[in-house]
């Protein structure tokens, strides 16, 4: 069920942007062990940081944390909205958009 929400959120990303995503995988986990309240996490090298030495790297990872998102939501509708916000937020990190700018844009 939750994985389907993440898939639906990915379907909302414009195809032009999805085509630009490179060497990244989106995964769902229950919770981040180090920061249990974290909703999502991008691990890897943003497209803006990749240089000639990047070749052969393992895929970047976007983690979406099911339990943390469910903890802050009261309704199924809120969960759907929060999953979408979190997925877009983490994809933005893949494109090199920093936290501060995401907050300015309303995706924080």
N, CA, C and O of each residue as an XYZ file, in Angstrom:
432
protein
N       0.824     -1.195      0.000
C       0.000      0.000      0.000
C       0.870      1.262      0.000
O       0.722      2.118     -0.872
N       1.779      1.377      0.980
C       2.612      2.568      1.081
C       3.516      2.702     -0.141
O       3.719      3.804     -0.651
N       4.058      1.581     -0.609
C       4.909      1.608     -1.799
C       4.137      2.144     -2.995
O       4.699      2.834     -3.846
N       2.843      1.825     -3.059
C       2.002      2.330     -4.151
C       1.861      3.851     -4.068
O       1.801      4.523     -5.097
N       1.806      4.393     -2.855
C       1.744      5.851     -2.685
C       3.026      6.501     -3.196
O       2.986      7.556     -3.830
N       4.150      5.873     -2.920
C       5.432      6.393     -3.408
C       5.466      6.317     -4.934
O       5.915      7.255     -5.592
N       5.000      5.218     -5.491
C       4.945      5.074     -6.957
C       4.030      6.136     -7.561
O       4.355      6.720     -8.595
N       2.890      6.389     -6.922
C       1.976      7.426     -7.408
C       2.642      8.798     -7.363
O       2.483      9.600     -8.283
N       3.390      9.066     -6.289
C       4.094     10.347     -6.172
C       5.134     10.487     -7.275
O       5.297     11.570     -7.838
N       5.835      9.407     -7.590
C       6.818      9.436     -8.674
C       6.136      9.682    -10.022
O       6.703     10.334    -10.899
N       4.924      9.160    -10.180
C       4.172      9.385    -11.417
C       3.780     10.845    -11.587
O       3.516     11.289    -12.704
N       3.740     11.595    -10.492
C       3.378     13.015    -10.537
C       4.540     13.902    -10.987
O       4.339     15.049    -11.385
N       5.750     13.361    -10.920
C       6.930     14.123    -11.344
C       6.895     14.228    -12.864
O       6.714     13.223    -13.551
N       7.067     15.435    -13.392
C       7.034     15.596    -14.853
C       8.010     14.648    -15.554
O       9.144     14.476    -15.108
N       7.565     14.034    -16.654
C       8.420     13.075    -17.375
C       9.776     13.654    -17.768
O      10.779     12.940    -17.792
N       9.801     14.969    -18.080
C      11.081     15.598    -18.466
C      12.095     15.497    -17.331
O      13.286     15.301    -17.575
N      11.622     15.633    -16.085
C      12.527     15.536    -14.939
C      12.914     14.076    -14.678
O      14.069     13.780    -14.370
N      11.954     13.183    -14.803
C      12.250     11.765    -14.569
C      13.319     11.267    -15.543
O      14.163     10.450    -15.175
N      13.284     11.758    -16.788
C      14.287     11.356    -17.776
C      15.681     11.833    -17.388
O      16.680     11.216    -17.759
N      15.747     12.940    -16.637
C      17.034     13.496    -16.227
C      17.618     12.809    -14.995
O      18.814     12.920    -14.724
N      16.771     12.100    -14.252
C      17.276     11.397    -13.070
C      18.220     10.296    -13.538
O      17.905      9.533    -14.451
N      19.371     10.232    -12.900
C      20.398      9.317    -13.359
C      20.990      8.540    -12.192
O      21.448      9.123    -11.209
N      20.973      7.212    -12.315
C      21.611      6.337    -11.342
C      21.087      6.586     -9.926
O      21.856      6.826     -8.995
N      19.761      6.522     -9.787
C      19.133      6.730     -8.479
C      17.992      5.730     -8.307
O      17.266      5.432     -9.255
N      17.846      5.227     -7.106
C      16.784      4.290     -6.779
C      15.974      4.867     -5.618
O      16.530      5.506     -4.724
N      14.666      4.641     -5.636
C      13.786      5.114     -4.573
C      13.317      3.894     -3.782
O      12.761      2.950     -4.343
N      13.553      3.932     -2.462
C      13.229      2.803     -1.599
C      12.354      3.251     -0.434
O      12.377      4.416     -0.036
N      11.590      2.320      0.101
C      10.770      2.577      1.287
C      11.332      1.750      2.435
O      11.575      0.551      2.295
N      11.533      2.405      3.566
C      11.928      1.715      4.795
C      11.007      2.183      5.910
O      10.329      3.202      5.780
N      10.984      1.440      6.995
C      10.117      1.822      8.107
C      10.563      3.131      8.755
O       9.754      4.034      8.963
N      11.849      3.226      9.071
C      12.332      4.371      9.826
C      13.848      4.478      9.672
O      14.519      3.473      9.438
N      14.388      5.679      9.799
C      15.829      5.893      9.808
C      16.319      5.606     11.226
O      15.842      6.217     12.182
N      17.264      4.685     11.367
C      17.746      4.281     12.692
C      18.412      5.431     13.453
O      18.264      5.538     14.671
N      19.141      6.285     12.741
C      19.864      7.380     13.392
C      18.978      8.578     13.702
O      19.176      9.261     14.707
N      17.995      8.833     12.833
C      17.069      9.951     13.015
C      15.643      9.434     12.795
O      15.104      9.553     11.695
N      15.034      8.863     13.839
C      13.734      8.205     13.691
C      12.599      9.102     13.190
O      11.606      8.593     12.669
N      12.725     10.417     13.336
C      11.667     11.321     12.879
C      11.865     11.793     11.445
O      11.029     12.526     10.916
N      12.951     11.385     10.814
C      13.249     11.785      9.440
C      12.232     11.157      8.490
O      11.960      9.959      8.567
N      11.671     11.973      7.595
C      10.647     11.498      6.663
C      11.248     10.913      5.396
O      10.696      9.979      4.814
N      12.378     11.463      4.968
C      13.032     11.000      3.757
C      14.498     11.371      3.791
O      14.915     12.225      4.573
N      15.277     10.728      2.942
C      16.716     10.995      2.918
C      17.249     10.723      1.517
O      16.914      9.719      0.889
N      18.088     11.643      1.042
C      18.797     11.439     -0.225
C      20.245     11.122      0.111
O      20.908     11.894      0.804
N      20.735      9.998     -0.372
C      22.128      9.598     -0.172
C      22.788      9.435     -1.528
O      22.357      8.615     -2.338
N      23.820     10.201     -1.774
C      24.523     10.066     -3.033
C      25.156     11.375     -3.452
O      25.424     12.254     -2.633
N      25.385     11.482     -4.743
C      26.006     12.663     -5.325
C      24.995     13.339     -6.239
O      24.588     12.778     -7.257
N      24.597     14.542     -5.867
C      23.652     15.296     -6.692
C      24.219     15.446     -8.101
O      25.434     15.452     -8.296
N      23.333     15.567     -9.067
C      23.774     15.723    -10.448
C      24.731     16.892    -10.601
O      25.634     16.852    -11.436
N      24.540     17.929     -9.804
C      25.392     19.122     -9.877
C      26.782     18.893     -9.305
O      27.675     19.717     -9.507
N      26.981     17.777     -8.589
C      28.279     17.486     -7.967
C      29.058     16.409     -8.704
O      30.187     16.095     -8.328
N      28.477     15.848     -9.732
C      29.127     14.748    -10.436
C      30.119     15.279    -11.451
O      29.822     16.179    -12.238
N      31.288     14.704    -11.410
C      32.322     15.083    -12.363
C      32.793     13.863    -13.136
O      32.133     12.824    -13.129
N      33.922     13.988    -13.796
C      34.449     12.915    -14.622
C      34.736     11.654    -13.809
O      34.697     10.550    -14.354
N      35.026     11.802    -12.509
C      35.380     10.654    -11.674
C      34.154      9.878    -11.179
O      34.304      8.885    -10.467
N      32.963     10.312    -11.539
C      31.746      9.697    -11.023
C      31.480      8.305    -11.595
O      30.814      7.515    -10.927
N      31.941      7.972    -12.744
C      31.621      6.717    -13.425
C      31.771      5.485    -12.556
O      32.704      5.385    -11.758
N      30.841      4.539    -12.715
C      30.906      3.273    -12.000
C      30.384      3.320    -10.571
O      30.493      2.332     -9.846
N      29.826      4.436    -10.158
C      29.332      4.574     -8.786
C      28.053      3.766     -8.594
O      27.274      3.566     -9.527
N      27.862      3.313     -7.370
C      26.599      2.659     -7.027
C      25.477      3.678     -7.142
O      25.723      4.881     -7.056
N      24.243      3.210     -7.336
C      23.133      4.172     -7.459
C      22.947      5.016     -6.199
O      23.140      4.537     -5.081
N      22.571      6.274     -6.399
C      22.149      7.114     -5.285
C      20.867      6.495     -4.745
O      20.186      5.738     -5.437
N      20.550      6.832     -3.493
C      19.349      6.273     -2.885
C      18.473      7.384     -2.326
O      18.946      8.297     -1.648
N      17.201      7.281     -2.625
C      16.200      8.121     -1.983
C      15.410      7.194     -1.075
O      14.767      6.251     -1.536
N      15.466      7.473      0.217
C      14.756      6.662      1.201
C      13.508      7.423      1.642
O      13.578      8.609      1.965
N      12.380      6.743      1.655
C      11.125      7.297      2.154
C      10.756      6.452      3.374
O      10.664      5.228      3.288
N      10.544      7.124      4.515
C      10.349      6.418      5.779
C       8.872      6.351      6.168
O       8.275      7.328      6.621
N       8.316      5.172      5.974
C       6.899      4.890      6.177
C       6.401      5.265      7.583
O       5.463      6.053      7.707
N       6.997      4.728      8.612
C       6.492      4.946      9.967
C       6.586      6.412     10.387
O       5.682      6.931     11.042
N       7.669      7.073     10.013
C       7.838      8.485     10.379
C       6.755      9.342      9.726
O       6.218     10.253     10.358
N       6.435      9.058      8.474
C       5.383      9.811      7.786
C       4.025      9.513      8.423
O       3.245     10.431      8.675
N       3.745      8.255      8.679
C       2.458      7.895      9.296
C       2.307      8.509     10.692
O       1.201      8.857     11.105
N       3.424      8.640     11.415
C       3.393      9.229     12.758
C       2.885     10.670     12.763
O       2.211     11.086     13.706
N       3.203     11.433     11.715
C       2.840     12.858     11.728
C       1.515     13.143     11.027
O       1.066     14.289     10.991
N       0.892     12.112     10.474
C      -0.351     12.295      9.727
C      -1.528     11.695     10.494
O      -1.399     10.663     11.152
N      -2.669     12.358     10.393
C      -3.863     11.881     11.082
C      -4.841     11.177     10.152
O      -5.671     10.391     10.608
N      -4.753     11.450      8.855
C      -5.691     10.850      7.908
C      -4.927     10.243      6.733
O      -3.755     10.543      6.506
N      -5.618      9.391      6.001
C      -5.022      8.794      4.800
C      -4.678      9.872      3.780
O      -3.664      9.780      3.089
N      -5.521     10.890      3.689
C      -5.267     12.002      2.764
C      -3.971     12.733      3.111
O      -3.196     13.091      2.225
N      -3.744     12.950      4.403
C      -2.507     13.607      4.845
C      -1.292     12.746      4.497
O      -0.244     13.272      4.120
N      -1.430     11.439      4.621
C      -0.315     10.546      4.275
C       0.019     10.672      2.793
O       1.189     10.770      2.425
N      -1.005     10.668      1.944
C      -0.797     10.818      0.498
C      -0.061     12.122      0.215
O       0.909     12.136     -0.542
N      -0.517     13.215      0.817
C       0.113     14.524      0.605
C       1.553     14.529      1.090
O       2.437     15.034      0.399
N       1.798     13.977      2.264
C       3.148     13.988      2.839
C       4.103     13.119      2.040
O       5.271     13.474      1.883
N       3.633     11.991      1.534
C       4.477     11.138      0.688
C       4.893     11.918     -0.553
O       6.062     11.900     -0.938
N       3.941     12.599     -1.179
C       4.251     13.379     -2.384
C       5.266     14.471     -2.077
O       6.236     14.642     -2.815
N       5.050     15.201     -1.006
C       5.978     16.271     -0.613
C       7.372     15.702     -0.358
O       8.370     16.266     -0.806
N       7.434     14.594      0.357
C       8.729     13.998      0.707
C       9.450     13.481     -0.533
O      10.657     13.679     -0.671
N       8.733     12.828     -1.426
C       9.351     12.323     -2.659
C       9.895     13.480     -3.494
O      11.034     13.422     -3.957
N       9.107     14.518     -3.690
C       9.560     15.680     -4.470
C      10.768     16.332     -3.791
O      11.729     16.713     -4.459
N      10.715     16.457     -2.479
C      11.802     17.059     -1.709
C      13.117     16.291     -1.937
O      14.158     16.898     -2.190
N      13.062     14.977     -1.847
C      14.286     14.180     -2.006
C      14.768     14.160     -3.454
O      15.975     14.163     -3.696
N      13.856     14.141     -4.415
C      14.255     14.236     -5.816
C      14.957     15.568     -6.070
O      15.929     15.626     -6.823
N      14.475     16.620     -5.453
C      15.106     17.938     -5.612
C      16.564     17.888     -5.152
O      17.430     18.508     -5.771
N      16.838     17.155     -4.071
C      18.234     17.016     -3.629
C      19.076     16.325     -4.700
O      20.244     16.666     -4.883
N      18.499     15.366     -5.402
C      19.209     14.682     -6.489
C      19.626     15.690     -7.571
O      20.668     15.533     -8.207
N      18.803     16.717     -7.768
C      19.106     17.754     -8.748
C      19.951     18.886     -8.173
O      20.219     19.872     -8.859
N      20.375     18.747     -6.912
C      21.280     19.720     -6.313
C      20.597     20.880     -5.617
O      21.259     21.864     -5.284
N      19.305     20.798     -5.389
C      18.591     21.870     -4.696
C      18.744     21.656     -3.196
O      18.418     20.591     -2.670
N      19.240     22.676     -2.522
C      19.532     22.581     -1.094
C      18.286     22.793     -0.242
O      17.274     23.312     -0.714
N      18.378     22.386      1.013
C      17.296     22.482      1.992
C      16.696     23.883      2.068
O      15.477     24.050      2.025
N      17.558     24.879      2.181
C      17.102     26.262      2.333
C      16.201     26.680      1.162
O      15.144     27.277      1.367
N      16.621     26.365     -0.045
C      15.847     26.727     -1.236
C      14.527     25.956     -1.282
O      13.504     26.504     -1.691
N      14.544     24.710     -0.873
C      13.305     23.926     -0.850
C      12.290     24.527      0.103
O      11.095     24.555     -0.192
N      12.757     25.006      1.240
C      11.856     25.660      2.197
C      11.277     26.948      1.594
O      10.095     27.248      1.766
N      12.112     27.690      0.897
C      11.644     28.918      0.248
C      10.551     28.610     -0.783
O       9.619     29.392     -0.969
N      10.683     27.460     -1.448
C       9.730     27.067     -2.491
C       8.488     26.368     -1.919
O       7.555     26.051     -2.657
N       8.480     26.133     -0.609
C       7.337     25.489      0.018
C       7.389     23.973      0.044
O       6.376     23.324      0.305
N       8.555     23.399     -0.223
C       8.719     21.945     -0.227
C       9.538     21.479      0.964
O      10.115     20.393      0.925
N       9.598     22.266      2.007
C      10.406     21.913      3.170
C       9.659     21.209      4.241
O      10.237     20.862      5.271
